[in-house]
Amino acid sequence: MSQQTPEVEVESWVDIVKQKVSALRFGSVQIIVHEGRVTQVESTEKTRLSVEHLITQTRK
């Protein structure tokens, strides 16, 4: 009986994290670990609005 091999990793998780961090201006990168292995990398980007923009939008 042959063992199933995990999917071939094209990039290491460290490279993925570096790419996600460099692509963000404001936000977060979360690393999910399961049984001592990185299984998922998530990023959330924030869009910051200036105070002037907010004031202009509320006056319309």
N, CA, C and O atoms as CSV, one atom per row, in Angstrom:
chain,resi,resn,atom,element,x,y,z
A,1,MET,N,N,0.846,-1.182,0.000
A,1,MET,CA,C,0.000,0.000,0.000
A,1,MET,C,C,0.884,1.236,0.000
A,1,MET,O,O,1.759,1.371,0.855
A,2,SER,N,N,0.668,2.133,-0.944
A,2,SER,CA,C,1.498,3.333,-1.024
A,2,SER,C,C,0.919,4.454,-0.176
A,2,SER,O,O,-0.294,4.590,-0.019
A,3,GLN,N,N,1.827,5.243,0.359
A,3,GLN,CA,C,1.378,6.396,1.140
A,3,GLN,C,C,1.022,7.528,0.203
A,3,GLN,O,O,1.666,7.728,-0.826
A,4,GLN,N,N,-0.019,8.273,0.574
A,4,GLN,CA,C,-0.385,9.444,-0.216
A,4,GLN,C,C,0.563,10.574,0.157
A,4,GLN,O,O,0.806,10.833,1.336
A,5,THR,N,N,1.086,11.230,-0.840
A,5,THR,CA,C,1.983,12.356,-0.573
A,5,THR,C,C,1.178,13.641,-0.543
A,5,THR,O,O,0.222,13.788,-1.305
A,6,PRO,N,N,1.550,14.585,0.332
A,6,PRO,CA,C,0.835,15.867,0.356
A,6,PRO,C,C,1.042,16.611,-0.949
A,6,PRO,O,O,1.953,16.309,-1.719
A,7,GLU,N,N,0.173,17.595,-1.185
A,7,GLU,CA,C,0.302,18.401,-2.397
A,7,GLU,C,C,1.704,18.997,-2.475
A,7,GLU,O,O,2.288,19.376,-1.459
A,8,VAL,N,N,2.223,19.072,-3.666
A,8,VAL,CA,C,3.542,19.657,-3.862
A,8,VAL,C,C,3.462,21.143,-3.531
A,8,VAL,O,O,2.625,21.871,-4.064
A,9,GLU,N,N,4.344,21.574,-2.644
A,9,GLU,CA,C,4.343,22.980,-2.258
A,9,GLU,C,C,5.160,23.775,-3.269
A,9,GLU,O,O,6.367,23.573,-3.402
A,10,VAL,N,N,4.496,24.674,-3.973
A,10,VAL,CA,C,5.180,25.496,-4.958
A,10,VAL,C,C,6.036,26.532,-4.248
A,10,VAL,O,O,7.171,26.795,-4.644
A,11,GLU,N,N,5.480,27.116,-3.197
A,11,GLU,CA,C,6.197,28.114,-2.426
A,11,GLU,C,C,6.145,27.719,-0.959
A,11,GLU,O,O,5.194,27.080,-0.509
A,12,SER,N,N,7.169,28.101,-0.226
A,12,SER,CA,C,7.098,27.846,1.206
A,12,SER,C,C,6.142,28.846,1.844
A,12,SER,O,O,5.889,29.914,1.288
A,13,TRP,N,N,5.619,28.501,3.000
A,13,TRP,CA,C,4.679,29.387,3.672
A,13,TRP,C,C,5.346,30.702,4.044
A,13,TRP,O,O,4.679,31.735,4.108
A,14,VAL,N,N,6.639,30.681,4.288
A,14,VAL,CA,C,7.354,31.921,4.618
A,14,VAL,C,C,7.317,32.872,3.425
A,14,VAL,O,O,7.109,34.074,3.593
A,15,ASP,N,N,7.518,32.340,2.227
A,15,ASP,CA,C,7.450,33.171,1.022
A,15,ASP,C,C,6.053,33.737,0.813
A,15,ASP,O,O,5.899,34.888,0.404
A,16,ILE,N,N,5.042,32.932,1.094
A,16,ILE,CA,C,3.654,33.387,0.956
A,16,ILE,C,C,3.380,34.525,1.929
A,16,ILE,O,O,2.772,35.527,1.556
A,17,VAL,N,N,3.825,34.378,3.175
A,17,VAL,CA,C,3.637,35.432,4.178
A,17,VAL,C,C,4.353,36.708,3.738
A,17,VAL,O,O,3.787,37.796,3.841
A,18,LYS,N,N,5.568,36.593,3.256
A,18,LYS,CA,C,6.316,37.773,2.789
A,18,LYS,C,C,5.567,38.492,1.665
A,18,LYS,O,O,5.497,39.721,1.649
A,19,GLN,N,N,5.009,37.724,0.728
A,19,GLN,CA,C,4.258,38.321,-0.383
A,19,GLN,C,C,3.023,39.056,0.125
A,19,GLN,O,O,2.731,40.171,-0.309
A,20,LYS,N,N,2.305,38.428,1.041
A,20,LYS,CA,C,1.083,39.046,1.558
A,20,LYS,C,C,1.395,40.313,2.349
A,20,LYS,O,O,0.680,41.308,2.224
A,21,VAL,N,N,2.441,40.290,3.152
A,21,VAL,CA,C,2.819,41.471,3.930
A,21,VAL,C,C,3.256,42.595,2.999
A,21,VAL,O,O,2.870,43.746,3.206
A,22,SER,N,N,4.040,42.289,1.994
A,22,SER,CA,C,4.517,43.344,1.093
A,22,SER,C,C,3.387,43.937,0.250
A,22,SER,O,O,3.501,45.064,-0.231
A,23,ALA,N,N,2.302,43.188,0.071
A,23,ALA,CA,C,1.167,43.676,-0.718
A,23,ALA,C,C,0.216,44.551,0.096
A,23,ALA,O,O,-0.657,45.206,-0.473
A,24,LEU,N,N,0.375,44.569,1.423
A,24,LEU,CA,C,-0.532,45.321,2.287
A,24,LEU,C,C,0.019,46.693,2.641
A,24,LEU,O,O,1.222,46.860,2.842
A,25,ARG,N,N,-0.864,47.658,2.716
A,25,ARG,CA,C,-0.499,48.956,3.277
A,25,ARG,C,C,-0.989,49.013,4.721
A,25,ARG,O,O,-0.244,49.404,5.619
A,26,PHE,N,N,-2.235,48.627,4.940
A,26,PHE,CA,C,-2.821,48.499,6.272
A,26,PHE,C,C,-3.554,47.164,6.301
A,26,PHE,O,O,-4.286,46.843,5.364
A,27,GLY,N,N,-3.374,46.406,7.330
A,27,GLY,CA,C,-4.098,45.151,7.427
A,27,GLY,C,C,-3.377,44.164,8.312
A,27,GLY,O,O,-2.546,44.536,9.140
A,28,SER,N,N,-3.707,42.891,8.126
A,28,SER,CA,C,-3.099,41.854,8.948
A,28,SER,C,C,-2.907,40.584,8.129
A,28,SER,O,O,-3.612,40.333,7.152
A,29,VAL,N,N,-1.927,39.792,8.562
A,29,VAL,CA,C,-1.677,38.484,7.981
A,29,VAL,C,C,-1.748,37.495,9.135
A,29,VAL,O,O,-1.081,37.668,10.155
A,30,GLN,N,N,-2.557,36.464,8.968
A,30,GLN,CA,C,-2.755,35.477,10.017
A,30,GLN,C,C,-2.244,34.124,9.521
A,30,GLN,O,O,-2.544,33.703,8.403
A,31,ILE,N,N,-1.467,33.453,10.373
A,31,ILE,CA,C,-0.924,32.140,10.048
A,31,ILE,C,C,-1.676,31.108,10.885
A,31,ILE,O,O,-1.706,31.198,12.113
A,32,ILE,N,N,-2.279,30.130,10.217
A,32,ILE,CA,C,-3.029,29.079,10.897
A,32,ILE,C,C,-2.140,27.839,10.983
A,32,ILE,O,O,-1.587,27.385,9.981
A,33,VAL,N,N,-2.013,27.302,12.193
A,33,VAL,CA,C,-1.166,26.134,12.428
A,33,VAL,C,C,-2.032,24.985,12.932
A,33,VAL,O,O,-2.892,25.175,13.792
A,34,HIS,N,N,-1.799,23.796,12.391
A,34,HIS,CA,C,-2.514,22.593,12.834
A,34,HIS,C,C,-1.480,21.497,13.057
A,34,HIS,O,O,-0.740,21.128,12.145
A,35,GLU,N,N,-1.439,20.984,14.277
A,35,GLU,CA,C,-0.500,19.937,14.648
A,35,GLU,C,C,0.944,20.302,14.285
A,35,GLU,O,O,1.696,19.480,13.763
A,36,GLY,N,N,1.308,21.552,14.572
A,36,GLY,CA,C,2.682,21.988,14.367
A,36,GLY,C,C,3.060,22.341,12.945
A,36,GLY,O,O,4.226,22.626,12.672
A,37,ARG,N,N,2.093,22.328,12.024
A,37,ARG,CA,C,2.373,22.674,10.626
A,37,ARG,C,C,1.491,23.825,10.196
A,37,ARG,O,O,0.320,23.898,10.568
A,38,VAL,N,N,2.058,24.722,9.412
A,38,VAL,CA,C,1.275,25.827,8.853
A,38,VAL,C,C,0.352,25.231,7.799
A,38,VAL,O,O,0.799,24.592,6.847
A,39,THR,N,N,-0.944,25.453,7.990
A,39,THR,CA,C,-1.922,24.890,7.055
A,39,THR,C,C,-2.644,25.954,6.239
A,39,THR,O,O,-3.260,25.646,5.218
A,40,GLN,N,N,-2.568,27.217,6.689
A,40,GLN,CA,C,-3.314,28.271,6.005
A,40,GLN,C,C,-2.693,29.616,6.329
A,40,GLN,O,O,-2.202,29.833,7.437
A,41,VAL,N,N,-2.716,30.522,5.354
A,41,VAL,CA,C,-2.272,31.903,5.540
A,41,VAL,C,C,-3.387,32.802,5.024
A,41,VAL,O,O,-3.797,32.692,3.869
A,42,GLU,N,N,-3.876,33.693,5.887
A,42,GLU,CA,C,-4.966,34.603,5.520
A,42,GLU,C,C,-4.473,36.041,5.627
A,42,GLU,O,O,-3.645,36.366,6.478
A,43,SER,N,N,-4.991,36.887,4.761
A,43,SER,CA,C,-4.680,38.312,4.878
A,43,SER,C,C,-5.971,39.116,4.787
A,43,SER,O,O,-6.901,38.764,4.061
A,44,THR,N,N,-5.996,40.200,5.545
A,44,THR,CA,C,-7.127,41.114,5.551
A,44,THR,C,C,-6.585,42.509,5.309
A,44,THR,O,O,-5.695,42.970,6.024
A,45,GLU,N,N,-7.117,43.175,4.311
A,45,GLU,CA,C,-6.648,44.523,3.990
A,45,GLU,C,C,-7.657,45.548,4.479
A,45,GLU,O,O,-8.865,45.379,4.312
A,46,LYS,N,N,-7.152,46.600,5.078
A,46,LYS,CA,C,-7.991,47.695,5.557
A,46,LYS,C,C,-7.862,48.869,4.592
A,46,LYS,O,O,-6.791,49.117,4.037
A,47,THR,N,N,-8.945,49.573,4.405
A,47,THR,CA,C,-8.918,50.796,3.610
A,47,THR,C,C,-9.146,51.955,4.559
A,47,THR,O,O,-10.215,52.075,5.156
A,48,ARG,N,N,-8.150,52.802,4.698
A,48,ARG,CA,C,-8.246,53.929,5.618
A,48,ARG,C,C,-8.767,55.148,4.860
A,48,ARG,O,O,-8.276,55.488,3.784
A,49,LEU,N,N,-9.759,55.788,5.441
A,49,LEU,CA,C,-10.323,56.999,4.853
A,49,LEU,C,C,-9.845,58.188,5.660
A,49,LEU,O,O,-9.792,58.141,6.889
A,50,SER,N,N,-9.498,59.255,4.959
A,50,SER,CA,C,-9.040,60.452,5.654
A,50,SER,C,C,-10.223,61.163,6.305
A,50,SER,O,O,-11.369,60.968,5.898
A,51,VAL,N,N,-9.951,61.976,7.303
A,51,VAL,CA,C,-10.998,62.729,7.989
A,51,VAL,C,C,-11.702,63.656,6.999
A,51,VAL,O,O,-12.924,63.798,7.048
A,52,GLU,N,N,-10.950,64.281,6.110
A,52,GLU,CA,C,-11.538,65.180,5.113
A,52,GLU,C,C,-12.517,64.416,4.213
A,52,GLU,O,O,-13.584,64.931,3.879
A,53,HIS,N,N,-12.160,63.214,3.829
A,53,HIS,CA,C,-13.022,62.398,2.986
A,53,HIS,C,C,-14.326,62.067,3.715
A,53,HIS,O,O,-15.403,62.118,3.120
A,54,LEU,N,N,-14.231,61.733,4.982
A,54,LEU,CA,C,-15.408,61.387,5.759
A,54,LEU,C,C,-16.341,62.593,5.913
A,54,LEU,O,O,-17.560,62.449,5.819
A,55,ILE,N,N,-15.778,63.770,6.146
A,55,ILE,CA,C,-16.581,64.975,6.301
A,55,ILE,C,C,-17.287,65.304,4.987
A,55,ILE,O,O,-18.467,65.655,4.983
A,56,THR,N,N,-16.566,65.192,3.875
A,56,THR,CA,C,-17.136,65.471,2.561
A,56,THR,C,C,-18.301,64.523,2.270
A,56,THR,O,O,-19.330,64.954,1.750
A,57,GLN,N,N,-18.151,63.249,2.595
A,57,GLN,CA,C,-19.173,62.251,2.319
A,57,GLN,C,C,-20.440,62.472,3.168
A,57,GLN,O,O,-21.548,62.222,2.695
A,58,THR,N,N,-20.283,62.932,4.397
A,58,THR,CA,C,-21.452,63.123,5.259
A,58,THR,C,C,-22.229,64.387,4.888
A,58,THR,O,O,-23.403,64.507,5.239
A,59,ARG,N,N,-21.610,65.312,4.200
A,59,ARG,CA,C,-22.294,66.562,3.816
A,59,ARG,C,C,-23.118,66.415,2.558
A,59,ARG,O,O,-23.901,67.307,2.230
A,60,LYS,N,N,-22.965,65.321,1.848
A,60,LYS,CA,C,-23.695,65.146,0.575
A,60,LYS,C,C,-25.141,64.830,0.810
A,60,LYS,O,O,-25.897,64.652,-0.145
